[in-house]
């Protein structure tokens, strides 16, 4: 069940850190330190630098968040 007071945003992973932490640069340019959600961890979804992800932020601390979804890469064949 999703909490109502979270802020959703999209960004690009710029750096992979230890303990499943990632530095994400959001679309508006502010850096966010994000860990991965349990669903991503349970399904062994790999997140690499350069991947586009969705991140949930708490309204109390906008510098830390949780990665909830890895967006699919656009195919270059189109």
N, C-alpha and C positions, 0 to 999 in steps of 0.2 A: 504494500500500500504506500503510495507516494505522499509525502508530506506537502502541505499546501503552501508553506511559506518559503520554499526554495526558489532560487533564481536559476533558470536554465540558460546556457549559452553554448556556442560552438567555438571551436578553436583548433589549432594545429599543434601537435606534439613537437616540441623543439629539442627536448633532452630527456633521456631515460636515466632515472636515478635508482639507487638500490631500494630494496623492499617494495617493489611494485609502485614506486612513486614516479611521477612524470611532471616535467615543466611544460605547461601549455600556454601558448600565446593566443589570446582570444582575438576575435575579429576587431574589437575596438583597440587592441594594442596592449592591454594590461596583462602582465604575466600572472599565472595562477599555478600553484603547486597542488597537483591532484593525485589521489590514490585511486586504485581501481575498485569497482564495486564487487560484491560477492558473486553476482551472477556472471560477470566477465571472468572472474577467477575460477569459478566452478566449471565453466564451459571451455576453459583453456584458450581463450581468445587472445591472440598476440597483438600487442600494441607496440609499434615501432616509431621512431622519430620520422616525422613527415605525414603521419596518419591524421586524418581529421576526426575529431571526437566531440561528443556532447558531454558537458560537465555541469553538475549541479553545485551551486554555491549557496552558502548560508548567508542570510542578510546581515549577520553580525560580523563576519570576517570574509571579505571579498577576495582575499589572497589565497585561500585554501578551498579545495573542492573535491568532488568525487566523480570520476569518469564513469558514466552510465551506458555509453553506447559508442562503438567505433563505426563511423560512417563508411560506406562502401566507396572505394576509389572509382573514379569515372574511367571508363575504358577509352583508350586512345584510338579505337577503331572507328568511332563515329565521326 
